[in-house]
Amino acid sequence: MLRQIGGSISRIRTSIANAVSPMRRTLPQGHARCIAREDEHPSDPKVTTRGARVMATMKAVRIHRYGGPEVLRIETVDRPSPGRGDILVRVIAAGVNPVDWKVRAGHMQAAVPVKFPWIPGGDFSGIVEEVGPSVRGVKPGDAVYGKADLPADGSYAEYVTVPRAHVAAKPHTLDHVHAAAVPLAAMTAWQALFGGTGSPSLELMPGQTLLVIGATGGIGSFSVPLAVARGAKVIGVVRRSRESSEKAAYVRSLGASDVVDVEGMSAYDGIDAVLDLVGGEVQARAWAVLKDGGAMASTMGEPSDDEARQRGARGLAIWTQTSGSQLEEIAGLIDLRNIPVHADEVMRLEDVKKAHERLEHGGVRGKIVLRVAREPG
């Protein structure tokens, strides 16, 4: 009898070991382990057991190496948890920025190396899911928008963790898709035009004239209306193409007094400030229209010191800093002054490769946004 009981116990132990062993073999190593095939797209967070712990999971876009859009993969990974000063946000929509594809392609690895596997994305809008123990001013259920900073995992996911200081209440007049188009582009425009982070800016004042080179892109689409709201006159510069008339109409709809192509810049002189979002030869030609003592700011690198000295002007390189307080100001301005927010195309998270291809190709007016979840309510 004892021999029969012992044999049964032995068979049970063997069965348990055989069941557990394949699970151990199939879980890859790493802090955010993939537990599902790339073609599995759960609509809601799931849980999986790992030893004695129960882990919530989420769908996310990840890259495991630098490369073209083909390296973007939809995977199921562990859902992150917020640190002491962080918040966990359930992402409704994620904005797509040029920096996203440049990092993915490896163009910025010297300045911003990322740790693989890595989740791209900066801009987002969503609902606070959980807050760290030292967080004040936001609570679960609040609608917020903000930006994840490199090189941390980003917003192309169902959930993202960010410092409390990187979010603000979502603009009341915008849905989450349009709110996700705002953070990086609007903060860059704001900091270039007005400052506010301690870095130099154009210090644009009411009554001045601003020339915006690249006025149809994400940053340009905010620079024009923000400058107009400050009381400045804005001239937009667009690239000559078969769509020039449509581009001009779009920039005028943002509030620009005039719109010209690059050749048309020469018709102006005595411009108070230039915001260059293109760089290269176009930036070099813009010095001729700037008044002595004026200022040129560029997101494409430091403007020429020699040109600036010859004109007694200031040349500024703009490097955006994420600021929740600025996002709060921008949200208030969007709500009170009806600052237009243009989402050129809204795609599913699963279409992220197509989004990157389109952005790399150029010609996007405003922003591309990835819809990650349904709008609440």
Buried (B, 14 or more C-beta within 10 A) or exposed (E): EEEEEEEEEEEEEEEEEEEEEEEEEEEEEEEBBBBBEEEEBEEEBBEBEEEEEEBBBBBBBBBEEBEEBEBBBBBBBBBBEBBEBBBBBBBBBBBBBBBBBBBBBBEBEEEEEBEEBBBBBBBBBBBBBBBBEEBEEBEEEBBBBBBBBBBBBBBBBBBBBBBBBBBBBBBEBBBBBBBBBBBBBBBBBBBBBBBBBEBBBBBBEEEBBBBBBBBBBBBBBBBBBBBBBBEBBBBBBBBEEEBBEEBBEBBBEBBBBBBBBBEBBEEBEEBBBBBBBBBEEBBEBBBEBBBEEBBBBBBBEEBBEEBBEEBEBBBBBBEBEBBBEBBBBBBBBBEEEEBBBBBBBBBEBEBBBBBBBBBBEEEBBBBBBBBBBEEEE
